[in-house]
Amino acid sequence: MNLESPKVNVEKSAQELFNLLTDMKNFEKLMPENIAKFEVIGEDSFLFGLKGMPEIQLKVTEKTAPNKIVFGAANDKVPFTLITNIDSVSATSSAVKLDFEGSFNPMMAMMVKGPIGKFIETLVNNIPKL
């Protein structure tokens, strides 16, 4: 199952945005209002839980400055990646988009498609607030 967020313009350079998004504590500011738990596990990992959903730990699995950050689920029960794509627009602005790629059975995909789509859209729409 693949989902894409809308592309959002941010008034920060690509490198500045990359630096903000590789600092795990900044992800707490991106989370939806229904966040039940957020905890930084290490310099490249964090755990979050939304009300009514299981807790998920994300870990940085790949970084290509200043254009790409790949997060993977830290456990294999829910195999997915969240890819942050950053495009430089000018010296002081950039555009960011999130791509979600998950390996789910058809029943699970049907159940999680809506909530995950809404979640990545919320994350990307909150990035300009950093």
C-alpha positions as CSV (number, residue, x, y, z in Angstrom):
1,M,0.0,0.0,0.0
2,N,1.5,3.4,-1.1
3,L,0.1,6.7,0.0
4,E,1.4,10.2,-0.7
5,S,0.9,13.5,1.2
6,P,0.3,16.7,-0.6
7,K,3.4,18.7,-1.3
8,V,3.8,21.7,1.1
9,N,6.0,24.7,0.7
10,V,8.1,25.7,3.7
11,E,9.9,29.0,4.2
12,K,13.2,27.4,5.1
13,S,16.1,26.2,3.0
14,A,16.2,22.5,2.2
15,Q,19.2,22.0,4.5
16,E,17.6,23.9,7.4
17,L,14.4,21.7,6.9
18,F,16.5,18.5,6.7
19,N,18.2,19.5,10.0
20,L,14.9,20.1,11.7
21,L,13.4,16.8,10.5
22,T,16.5,14.8,11.6
23,D,16.0,16.1,15.2
24,M,13.6,13.6,16.6
25,K,12.2,15.9,19.3
26,N,10.7,18.1,16.6
27,F,8.3,15.4,15.6
28,E,6.3,16.0,18.7
29,K,5.3,19.4,17.2
30,L,4.1,17.7,14.0
31,M,1.8,15.1,15.6
32,P,-1.9,15.3,15.4
33,E,-3.9,16.7,18.4
34,N,-5.1,13.2,19.3
35,I,-1.5,12.1,20.3
36,A,-1.6,9.9,23.4
37,K,2.2,9.3,23.8
38,F,5.4,10.7,22.3
39,E,8.9,9.7,23.5
40,V,12.3,10.2,21.9
41,I,14.1,6.9,22.1
42,G,17.5,8.0,20.7
43,E,19.0,10.4,18.3
44,D,17.5,8.6,15.3
45,S,14.3,7.0,16.8
46,F,11.0,8.0,18.5
47,L,7.9,6.3,19.7
48,F,4.4,7.7,19.4
49,G,0.9,6.5,20.1
50,L,-2.4,8.0,18.9
51,K,-5.6,7.4,20.8
52,G,-7.2,4.1,19.8
53,M,-4.1,3.0,17.8
54,P,-1.1,0.8,18.8
55,E,2.2,2.6,19.7
56,I,4.6,2.8,16.8
57,Q,8.4,3.3,17.0
58,L,10.0,4.9,14.0
59,K,13.8,4.8,13.3
60,V,15.8,6.7,10.7
61,T,17.0,4.0,8.2
62,E,18.5,6.3,5.5
63,K,19.5,10.0,5.3
64,T,20.6,11.8,2.1
65,A,21.2,15.4,3.0
66,P,19.4,17.7,2.3
67,N,16.8,15.9,0.2
68,K,15.6,12.6,1.8
69,I,15.0,11.0,5.2
70,V,13.6,7.5,5.4
71,F,12.0,6.2,8.6
72,G,11.2,2.5,9.1
73,A,9.0,0.8,11.6
74,A,11.3,-0.5,14.4
75,N,9.3,-3.8,14.7
76,D,8.3,-6.2,11.9
77,K,4.7,-6.6,13.0
78,V,3.7,-3.5,10.9
79,P,6.3,-3.3,8.1
80,F,6.4,0.1,6.5
81,T,8.5,3.1,5.6
82,L,7.8,6.8,5.7
83,I,9.9,8.7,3.2
84,T,10.4,12.5,3.6
85,N,11.3,14.1,0.2
86,I,12.6,17.7,0.4
87,D,13.0,19.7,-2.8
88,S,14.9,23.0,-2.8
89,V,12.8,25.8,-4.3
90,S,15.1,28.7,-3.5
91,A,17.9,29.7,-1.1
92,T,15.2,30.3,1.6
93,S,12.4,28.0,0.7
94,S,11.7,24.3,0.0
95,A,8.9,21.9,-0.7
96,V,8.3,18.7,1.3
97,K,6.2,15.6,0.7
98,L,5.8,12.4,2.6
99,D,5.4,9.0,1.0
100,F,4.1,6.0,3.0
101,E,4.9,2.5,1.8
102,G,3.5,-0.4,3.8
103,S,3.2,-4.2,3.3
104,F,-0.2,-5.1,4.6
105,N,-2.7,-7.8,3.8
106,P,-5.7,-6.5,1.8
107,M,-8.0,-6.4,4.9
108,M,-5.5,-4.5,7.0
109,A,-4.8,-2.1,4.1
110,M,-8.5,-1.3,3.9
111,M,-8.7,-0.6,7.6
112,V,-5.6,1.6,7.9
113,K,-5.6,3.5,4.6
114,G,-7.9,6.3,5.9
115,P,-6.2,6.9,9.3
116,I,-2.7,6.7,7.8
117,G,-3.6,9.0,5.0
118,K,-4.9,11.6,7.4
119,F,-1.9,11.1,9.7
120,I,0.7,11.8,7.0
121,E,-1.3,14.8,5.8
122,T,-1.4,16.2,9.3
123,L,2.4,15.7,9.7
124,V,3.2,17.4,6.4
125,N,0.8,20.3,7.0
126,N,2.4,20.9,10.4
127,I,6.0,21.0,9.0
128,P,5.8,24.8,8.1
129,K,5.2,25.5,11.9
130,L,8.6,24.2,12.9
